[in-house]
Amino acid sequence: MFRTVHPAEVATAIRGASLGWILVAEAAFVAFILVRGWRWLVILRASAPEAGLGDATAVTGIGFALNAVSPFKLGELLRIGAIAPRAGIGIGEASATVVVERVLDVLALLVIAVAAAAISGAGSHSFGLWSGVVVIGAISVVIAVLAFLAVSYPEPTLGLIERIAKRLPASVRRLVDNFAASVLKGFASLRSPRRLAVASLLSLLVWLCIVAGLVAFVRALTPQLSLATLVLACTIFVISQAISITPGSVGTYEGFFLLVLSTFGARPAALVTAVAVLSHVGNIVILLLAGAVGALWLRVNRPALPVRLERPVPS
């Protein structure tokens, strides 16, 4: 990217950005966190009826704040560890809900991308990008099918896992068996068509918020590309960010943004890079603020200790 554009050109383009469009984009990113917390609550309550919207949204904000600055989406591990004691569920159960979330994420993005391609007619100009999207989508479908079969036939699934774990030491075998049972509980939302339908609709809304934010950042700097084409390009870019290998996706975010938007005809490279830098910084700022608010919520609304751990009140 640095061989393609000069930093001074990028800075000049950013200085000409429209503040109104930037505020629209930031509002869309805030909506992303709020709707995502709501969707997670829908999934969680299939097996954890005591889970609360405030906790789900706060932990979502904290997890994505960590994702914004760390490599390999480490915020997902933080979300799992933080929500388990709050919702009164096991680590395996919490992990399963995050897996359901991620599968719904990819499928929702595929629906948005296909719809945008059908409207814009621009999908045929990006075959190389679609091949990667199809691979990620196929992997997600396989995971979804396996999870559905596992939760639909729990006894054979647990029996198979128990047979596989027989060769392990007794303590490890018990851990594997308990974790597997906990994971199946976390997939409980897959057994409820109504809950799954609501979560799927919210998934579309979740990613429409992000795509709308990226579109607004593009419009803050340039009127290039039709709306449908821009939505398609931004959706494919979001799918490309499924795996992050650098801290906060620094470099890979800008590189893929330039690659995808240029494929659809956005020019010049310095302007596209300016949009990438501006949207990346704007996204990080909102996620860090959401994480700070989430951490404050968890600190103020601490869960009650189990009775057996409370000290007796002195007379």
MARLOKE-758446 format. One record per residue (C-alpha): x, y, z. Coordinates in steps of 0.1 Angstrom, whole numbers, plus 5000, padded with zeros to 4 digits. Last residue first. Layout:
XYZ ...
END
This chain:
475849095651 478349035623 476848945589 478148605579 480648615550 479248525515 480748235496 478047985503 475348225494 476648265458 477948615453 475648875437 476548985402 478249325399 476349605383 478649905388 481749725376 480049545347 478449865335 481850055337 483449775317 480749805291 481150185289 484850155284 484349875258 481850085239 484350375239 487050145226 484650015199 483650365188 487350485185 488450165167 485650205141 486550575135 490250495131 489450215106 486950425087 489350715083 492250485073 490250295048 488650615033 492150765030 493250445013 490450484987 491550844981 495250754977 494350474953 492450694929 489850554922 487050314931 486450074902 484949764919 488349594921 489749914936 487249884965 488349534972 492149584971 492149914989 489949775017 492049465018 495249665023 493749905048 492349635070 495449415066 497749705076 496449735112 493949445118 493749565155 497049385162 497749175131 496448825121 492748915118 490348645104 486848735093 488149065078 487648945043 483848915050 483849295058 485449365025 482849155007 480149355024 481849695016 482049604979 478449484977 477149794995 479250014972 477749844941 474249894955 474850254963 476450344929 480150394928 481950724935 480451004955 483751054974 485151155008 482351135034 480450905010 483050635016 482650685054 478950665050 479250335030 481450195058 478850285084 476050145063 478049815060 478449805097 474749865105 473649625077 475849375095 473849385128 470449425109 471049095090 472048925122 468949055139 466848875113 468848555119 468448585157 464748625153 464548325130 466648115154 464448205183 461348105163 462847785149 463947675184 466347375183 469247585171 468947805202 469947505223 473447515209 474847635242 473447325259 475347105234 478547295244 478047205281 477646845273 480946855253 482747035281 481546775307 482746485285 486046645277 486746725314 485746375324 488146235299 490946465311 490646335346 490345975334 493445995312 492645985274 492045675254 488345675262 487846025248 486845905213 484245675228 482945955250 482646185220 480645925201 478345875231 477846245235 476846275199 474645965200 472846105231 472546465218 470846395185 469246725175 472046925192 474746745173 472846745140 472347125143 476047185153 477246975123 474947165099 476047505112 479747415110 479247285074 477447605065 480147825080 482847635060 480847685028 480448055035 484248105041 484947925008 482248114989 483648445001 487148354989 485948264955 483848584954 486948794955 488448634924 485148654906 484849034911 483449184879 480548934877 479249074910 478549414896 474949364885 473949624911 470649464923 471749104921 475149184936 473549374965 471249074972 474148834970 476349044993 473549095019 472748725020 476348635023 476848885051 473948725070 475448375065 478748485078 477348655109 474948365116 477948135118 479748375140 476848405164 476248035166 479947995175 479648265202 476648075217 478747755217 481547915236 479148025263 477947675267 481547535268 482547795294 479647695316 476447895323 475248125351 474648425328 477048655345 479548375353 479648265316 479548615301 483048725310 484948415300 483248385266 483548755259 487248755267 487848455244 485948645216 488148955223 491148755212 490048815176 493448685161 495349005167 494549275194 493449645192 489949645179 489349285190 489849405226 487149675221 484949405204 485049195236 484349485259 481349605238 479949255236 480349215274 478349535279 475649435255 475149085270 475349225306 472749495299 470449265280 470349015309 470848645311 468548465336 466948245309 470248085302 469747795277 467647955249 468348285267 471848305253 470748315216 468248605221 470748775244 473448755217 471048925193 470449215217 474149265222 474649265185 471949525181 473649755206 477149705193 476149765156 474050065166 477250235178 478950155145 475950315126 476150625148 479850655139 479050635102 476350905105 478851125123 481351075096 478751165069 478051495086 481751575091 482451555054 486051465046 488451715030 491151675056 491151305049 492051355012 495051575022 496251315047 496051035021 498051244996 500751315022 500950945030 501950864994 500150584976 501050264958 504350174974 502850245008 500050005000 
END
